């Protein structure tokens, strides 16, 4: 597996964990790979994938459909018993 395959595969898996779906994943991964090809060095040592993921995540937030917050159960309002 070469570096571009590694970056693409892991960007897609990380964005899926965040709740993004469909074509947004491919386009965001392409933007991350484009950043990898254009960038000459990472912002910190060993952080090239983190930089590419950040670019892909920003693109997905801007152009993709927001991930659903999910269904959260609301807690029942408890009745407080009077002490007197």
URBEL-V673793 format. One line per field, one symbol per residue. ss: DSSP state (H for helix, E for strand, L for the rest). phi: phi as a letter, one per 30 degrees, with the letter a starting at -180 (. if undefined). psi: psi as a letter, one per 20 degrees, with the letter a starting at -180 (. if undefined). A space follows every 10 residues. Layout:
ss=???
phi=???
psi=???
This chain:
ss=LLHHHHHHHH HHHHHHHHLL LLHHHHHHHH HHHHHHHHLL LLLLLLLHHH HHHHHHHHHH HHHLLLLLLL LLLLLLLLLL LLLL
phi=.deddddddd ddddddddjd bidddddddd dddddddddc addbdicddd dddddddddd ddccdddddj ccdddddddd dddc
psi=prhhgggggh gghhhhhijq rbihgghhhh hghggghhph qrhrpjkghh ghhggggggh hgirpqqqir opppqqpqpp pqi.
